[in-house]
Amino acid sequence: MDVRNTSFTFYNSQVAFNCLLKAFCIGKQDRVLIPAYTDSFIPLTIYHTAADPEYADIDPQNYNSLLSHYTEAYERMKSNGTASFLTAVLIHHAYGSPNPDTDKIVAWAKDKGLLVIEYCTYGPQLSQNGKPLGTSGDGAFFTFGVQGIAQVNNPKYQNIMSAMETVAPPPTKTESLSLATTLFIQQLLLRSRHCRLASQLFIKSNQLFDINHWDTQLEATPRNLFRGIGYIQRKVSTYYANRFDTIVNSKIQLAAYYSELLRARGLPVYNYEADSILSAYPVRLKNKQECLALAKAAGFELGQGWDYPLYSNSDDSLLPNAHAAAKEVVCLPLHEQITQPDAEKLINFLDSLQKGTIGGIMPEFPLQSSYKIPHVSELLERISKAAPSIRKIPWFS
């Protein structure tokens, strides 16, 4: 990957996004139009710059905000008098599936004098209509390995981004040690299907202590939002780059297998572009919370997707598809440790849940009694209540 001229590396994708906003001089009184179904760090980072996010609804099938949703949101802003403050538009290629209206949205935004930022999971590796993903707008950001990359397509801002990268402070020794420990234990636990839930709980505990993540916080410190990358991250990303084809092939094959299994059982199938590299496989379920609770008890690895309200003071009727997705979508894992038998058991679990026969398969998965996961969860809940006090300890800050 050549990042010498137009791309710059940062601590993670959140930091890269923050630096793009700074490069584009987005700040007080500015508005940024974003999809209403996206990662929580997107609006939090915008708030951190003193700007305000505005929300566009999504397509219920591919979870991307299409041109019609952006124009609808823009008309809503015109009616309440905030359209004149709109500065930028964010295009999120949800779950790694390219937004089919990217070129149309870019043309619409440019016509109104708006900046365009793309949020890509695998930017340089995907293309759409022969054009590499992440190159249509003024800038883009994505994750590669354990670091974030900000890509600048508008020459006007390249020098600014380059300067920002050179002054970004590298991780401290404590941060580097915690990152190395997290990666080591995570990979160790992922080797066993029965330990993956423990790995998720371990990562959650790191989030509570704010060691490597900040996206669950209401307020982020400048340190969280402006860091360079360190030696360990470069080494991990080099390892990731060397194995990229293997990782991608595994994701593609597993996603296709999920689709085959879901279709055979009459469950919702995610219709994604054939050349997509999915970060997770979303499935809509009417009983999402029950499914997540039973999956946790049975030891299945199942993600909750983006299930939080990004828009606390908005009318649900304005963003119906985004609200529905937040309440219904769960995510199937796509990492290398998931085998085809694992995938079959996971889909059988979802099928049994939908048919009301879940009790019949529970005895096959004694993770609850063997690993005492509920006890660990209870402990983490207690720790989370004490987290504000714990963060005051210098080692955790």
C-alpha positions in Angstrom: 0.0 0.0 0.0 1.4 3.3 -1.1 0.5 6.0 1.5 3.3 8.5 0.8 1.3 11.1 -1.2 -2.4 11.1 -0.3 -2.9 8.8 2.7 -1.7 9.2 6.3 -1.7 6.7 9.1 -3.1 7.3 12.6 -3.8 5.4 15.8 -7.2 4.2 14.7 -10.1 5.1 12.3 -11.6 7.4 14.9 -8.4 9.5 15.0 -8.2 9.5 11.2 -11.8 10.8 11.0 -11.1 13.5 13.5 -8.0 14.6 11.6 -10.0 14.8 8.4 -12.6 17.0 10.1 -9.7 19.3 11.3 -8.2 19.3 7.8 -11.5 20.4 6.3 -11.8 23.1 9.0 -15.2 21.7 10.2 -16.1 23.2 13.5 -18.4 25.4 15.4 -21.9 25.9 13.9 -21.1 23.5 11.0 -23.4 20.6 10.3 -22.4 17.2 8.9 -25.0 15.0 7.3 -24.4 11.4 8.2 -26.3 8.0 7.9 -28.5 7.4 10.9 -27.2 3.8 11.1 -23.5 3.9 11.6 -20.7 3.5 14.2 -21.2 5.6 17.4 -17.8 7.3 17.1 -19.0 9.1 14.0 -21.4 11.6 15.7 -19.2 11.7 18.9 -16.2 12.8 16.8 -18.3 15.4 15.0 -19.6 16.8 18.4 -15.9 16.9 19.6 -15.1 19.4 16.8 -18.0 21.6 18.0 -20.0 20.8 14.9 -23.4 19.0 14.8 -24.4 15.8 13.1 -27.6 15.6 11.0 -29.1 12.3 10.1 -30.3 10.6 6.9 -32.4 7.5 6.9 -31.2 4.3 5.3 -32.2 1.7 2.8 -33.7 -1.3 4.8 -32.0 -3.8 2.5 -28.4 -2.8 2.3 -28.3 -0.4 5.3 -26.7 2.4 3.3 -28.1 5.9 3.0 -29.0 6.5 -0.6 -29.4 9.8 -2.5 -33.1 9.9 -1.8 -32.4 9.8 2.0 -29.8 12.6 1.8 -32.1 14.8 -0.2 -34.9 14.1 2.2 -32.7 15.1 5.1 -31.6 18.2 3.3 -35.2 19.3 2.7 -35.9 18.7 6.4 -32.9 21.0 7.2 -34.2 23.7 4.8 -37.5 23.6 6.6 -36.0 24.2 10.0 -33.5 26.7 8.8 -30.2 24.8 9.3 -29.4 23.9 5.7 -27.2 27.0 5.4 -24.9 25.5 8.0 -24.4 22.2 6.2 -20.7 21.8 5.4 -20.1 18.1 4.7 -21.7 14.8 3.8 -20.5 11.4 5.1 -21.0 8.3 3.0 -20.7 5.1 5.0 -20.3 1.9 3.0 -22.2 -0.1 5.7 -20.7 -3.5 6.7 -18.2 -3.2 3.8 -20.9 -3.2 1.1 -20.3 -0.3 -1.3 -23.1 2.3 -1.4 -24.7 1.9 -4.8 -25.5 5.7 -5.0 -22.0 6.9 -4.2 -21.4 8.8 -7.5 -24.9 10.3 -7.4 -24.4 11.5 -3.8 -21.0 13.0 -4.6 -22.5 14.8 -7.6 -25.4 16.1 -5.6 -23.1 17.3 -2.7 -20.7 19.0 -5.1 -23.5 20.8 -6.8 -24.3 22.3 -3.4 -20.7 23.1 -2.5 -20.5 20.4 0.2 -17.4 18.4 1.2 -17.7 14.6 0.8 -16.1 12.1 3.2 -16.3 8.4 2.7 -16.1 5.8 5.6 -14.7 2.6 4.1 -13.9 -0.6 5.9 -11.5 -1.8 3.2 -11.0 1.3 1.1 -8.0 0.5 -1.2 -9.1 -3.1 -1.8 -12.6 -2.4 -3.2 -13.7 -0.7 -6.4 -17.0 0.5 -7.6 -17.7 1.0 -11.3 -14.0 0.7 -11.9 -13.1 3.3 -9.4 -11.3 2.5 -6.1 -13.6 2.9 -3.1 -12.8 6.0 -1.1 -11.6 8.1 -4.0 -14.9 9.7 -5.1 -15.1 12.5 -2.5 -12.7 15.0 -0.9 -11.4 12.4 1.6 -12.0 9.0 3.1 -10.9 7.0 6.2 -10.8 3.3 7.0 -9.1 0.7 9.1 -6.1 -1.4 8.1 -4.9 -3.9 10.6 -4.9 -2.0 13.9 -4.4 1.5 12.6 -6.5 4.0 10.9 -5.8 5.6 7.5 -7.0 9.0 6.4 -7.0 9.4 2.6 -7.1 12.9 1.1 -8.4 13.2 -2.5 -8.7 17.0 -2.7 -5.1 18.4 -3.2 -6.1 21.5 -1.3 -5.9 19.6 2.0 -3.0 17.2 1.5 -0.3 19.4 3.0 -2.5 20.0 6.1 -3.0 16.3 6.6 0.7 15.6 6.2 1.6 18.2 8.8 -1.0 16.7 11.2 0.4 13.3 10.9 3.9 14.5 11.8 2.8 16.2 15.1 0.4 13.4 16.2 2.0 12.0 19.5 2.9 8.3 19.4 1.4 5.9 21.9 2.9 5.9 25.4 4.6 2.8 26.7 1.5 2.0 28.8 -0.7 2.3 25.7 1.7 0.2 23.7 1.8 -2.5 26.4 -1.9 -2.6 26.8 -2.4 -2.8 23.0 0.1 -5.7 22.7 -1.5 -7.5 25.7 -5.0 -7.0 24.2 -4.0 -8.4 20.8 -2.2 -11.3 22.3 -5.0 -12.4 24.6 -7.6 -11.8 21.9 -5.8 -14.0 19.4 -5.2 -16.6 22.0 -8.8 -16.8 23.0 -10.1 -16.8 19.4 -8.3 -20.1 18.8 -11.1 -21.9 20.6 -14.8 -21.4 19.7 -15.7 -21.9 23.3 -13.5 -19.1 24.4 -14.6 -16.4 22.0 -17.3 -15.1 24.3 -14.7 -14.7 27.0 -12.6 -12.8 24.4 -15.6 -10.5 23.8 -15.9 -9.9 27.5 -12.2 -9.2 27.8 -12.5 -6.6 25.0 -15.5 -5.1 26.8 -13.5 -4.8 30.0 -10.8 -2.9 28.1 -13.5 -0.5 26.8 -14.6 0.1 30.4 -11.1 1.1 31.4 -10.7 3.2 28.3 -7.4 1.5 27.5 -7.8 1.3 23.7 -11.3 2.5 23.0 -13.3 5.6 23.7 -16.3 5.3 21.5 -18.6 4.5 24.4 -17.8 7.7 26.2 -19.9 10.8 25.8 -16.8 13.0 25.9 -13.4 12.2 24.4 -10.1 13.8 25.4 -7.8 15.4 22.8 -5.4 12.5 23.6 -8.1 10.0 22.5 -8.7 11.8 19.3 -5.2 12.8 18.2 -2.6 10.1 18.3 0.0 8.7 15.9 0.8 5.1 15.6 3.5 3.1 17.3 6.0 0.3 16.6 3.6 -2.5 17.6 0.8 -1.2 15.4 3.1 -1.0 12.4 4.3 -4.6 13.0 0.7 -5.9 13.4 -0.4 -4.0 10.3 2.6 -5.5 8.3 1.5 -8.9 9.4 -2.1 -8.1 8.4 -0.9 -6.9 5.0 1.1 -10.1 4.4 -2.0 -12.2 5.2 -4.6 -9.9 3.6 -5.5 -12.2 0.7 -6.0 -15.1 3.1 -8.2 -13.1 5.5 -10.3 -11.6 2.6 -10.9 -15.0 1.0 -12.0 -16.4 4.3 -14.5 -13.6 4.8 -15.8 -13.9 1.3 -16.3 -17.7 1.5 -17.9 -17.5 5.0 -20.3 -14.7 4.0 -21.4 -16.8 0.9 -21.9 -19.8 3.2 -24.0 -17.8 5.6 -26.2 -16.7 2.7 -26.6 -20.3 1.5 -27.5 -21.6 5.0 -29.9 -18.7 5.7 -31.6 -19.0 2.3 -32.1 -22.8 2.8 -33.9 -22.2 6.2 -36.0 -19.3 5.0 -34.2 -16.7 7.1 -33.4 -13.1 5.9 -30.4 -13.1 3.5 -28.2 -10.0 3.2 -28.1 -9.0 -0.5 -24.6 -7.4 -0.8 -22.5 -6.6 -3.8 -20.6 -9.6 -5.2 -17.2 -7.8 -4.8 -17.8 -6.7 -1.3 -15.6 -7.6 1.6 -17.9 -7.6 4.6 -16.8 -6.7 8.1 -19.8 -8.6 9.6 -22.9 -10.3 8.2 -26.1 -8.6 9.3 -29.3 -10.6 9.8 -32.7 -9.1 10.8 -34.6 -10.7 13.6 -37.8 -9.5 15.2 -36.7 -10.9 18.6 -33.2 -9.4 18.7 -32.7 -9.0 22.4 -34.0 -12.5 23.2 -31.7 -13.9 20.5 -28.6 -12.1 21.9 -29.4 -13.2 25.5 -29.9 -16.8 24.5 -26.8 -16.8 22.2 -24.7 -15.5 25.1 -26.0 -18.2 27.4 -25.4 -20.9 24.8 -21.9 -19.6 24.0 -22.6 -18.4 20.5 -20.6 -15.5 19.1 -23.2 -13.1 17.8 -22.8 -9.3 17.5 -25.5 -6.8 18.4 -24.8 -4.4 15.5 -25.4 -0.7 15.9 -28.3 -0.9 18.4 -28.0 2.5 20.1 -29.9 5.7 19.3 -27.6 8.2 17.6 -30.3 10.8 17.6 -31.6 11.2 21.1 -33.9 14.1 20.4 -35.3 13.1 17.0 -38.7 11.9 16.0 -38.7 8.1 15.3 -41.0 8.7 12.3 -38.3 10.8 10.6 -35.8 7.9 10.5 -38.0 4.7 10.5 -35.6 2.4 8.6 -32.6 3.3 10.8 -34.7 2.8 14.0 -35.9 -0.5 12.8 -32.4 -1.7 11.9 -31.1 -0.7 15.3 -33.8 -2.8 16.9 -33.6 -5.9 14.7 -30.2 -6.4 13.2 -27.7 -8.9 14.7 -24.3 -9.6 13.2 -22.7 -13.0 12.3 -18.9 -13.1 12.8 -16.6 -13.4 9.7 -13.2 -14.0 11.2 -10.9 -16.9 10.3 -11.6 -18.9 13.4 -15.2 -19.5 12.3 -15.4 -22.9 10.5 -18.2 -24.2 8.4 -19.5 -26.4 11.2 -19.5 -23.4 13.5 -21.5 -21.5 10.9 -24.0 -24.3 10.6 -24.5 -24.5 14.4 -25.0 -20.7 14.5 -27.6 -20.7 11.7 -29.3 -23.7 13.3 -29.5 -21.7 16.5 -31.1 -18.8 14.7 -33.5 -21.1 12.9 -34.5 -22.8 16.1 -35.1 -19.5 17.8 -37.4 -18.3 15.0 -39.3 -21.6 15.1 -39.6 -21.6 18.9 -37.6 -24.8 19.4 -34.5 -23.3 20.9 -34.7 -25.4 24.1 -33.8 -28.5 22.1 -30.3 -27.4 21.2 -29.3 -25.7 24.5 -27.8 -28.8 26.2 -25.3 -29.2 23.3 -23.5 -26.0 24.4 -22.6 -26.2 28.2 -20.6 -23.0 28.0 -22.7 -21.4 30.8 -21.9 -24.0 33.4 -18.3 -24.7 32.3 -17.1 -21.1 32.0 -19.5 -19.4 34.3 -20.0 -16.6 31.8 -23.0 -15.0 33.7 -20.7 -14.6 36.7 -18.1 -12.8 34.6 -20.8 -10.6 33.1 -22.1 -9.7 36.5 -18.6 -8.8 37.6 -18.1 -6.6 34.5 -21.4 -4.8 35.2 -20.2 -4.0 38.7 -16.9 -2.8 37.3 -18.7 -0.6 34.8 -20.5 1.2 37.6 -17.1 2.0 39.2 -15.5 2.9 35.9 -15.6 6.7 36.3 -13.6 6.3 39.6 -11.2 3.8 38.1 -10.4 6.1 35.2 -9.0 8.6 37.7 -6.2 6.2 38.5 -3.1 7.4 36.5 -2.3 4.0 35.0 -5.8 3.8 33.4 -6.1 7.4 32.2 
